[in-house]
Amino acid sequence: MKKIAILFLIISNLTVFAQQRMPPKGERPDGPPKGEKPKKEKISIDDQVKIMTSDLNLDELQQLQVREILIDQEKNRPSFSKENTTAEPSQDEMEAKMKEEKNTLDAKFKKILTEEQYTKFTTKMEERNNKKKRKNKEQEE
């Protein structure tokens, strides 16, 4: 009888220790908790210039100018964190500001790029925006 009791204790201990521990709630490997969007990794400016160079066949001068534009854009990009904003702008104000920034950015690229490069650039941007819109629609549904 003692042997059966000891065998039972050994088997029950093995099953208890064999169970996998779950990591804390925010560190689960299956992704972020429900309701939170996964964070995207930001592409560096150098990588952006490399991508644009391969897509648009930029020369060295254009690469430098594009890099400067992207650095300026990064510096001027508003921070939407709660710490920096005292009064949140309305949706219309934000859309108007983003549209204005897009127009100035387009004007800068139009000065730098050739006509052929600029048309490629605009079609790539439209494709990217359409892809984002489709993805947002899918997430809403």
Secondary structure, DSSP 8 states (H G I E B T S, - for coil): -HHHHHHHHHHHHHHHHHS-----GGG-TT-S-TT---------HHHHHHHHHHHHT--HHHHHHHHHHHHHHHHHS----TTT-SS---HHHHHHHHHHHHHHHHHHHHHHS-HHHHHHHHHHHHHHHHHHHHHHHHHH-
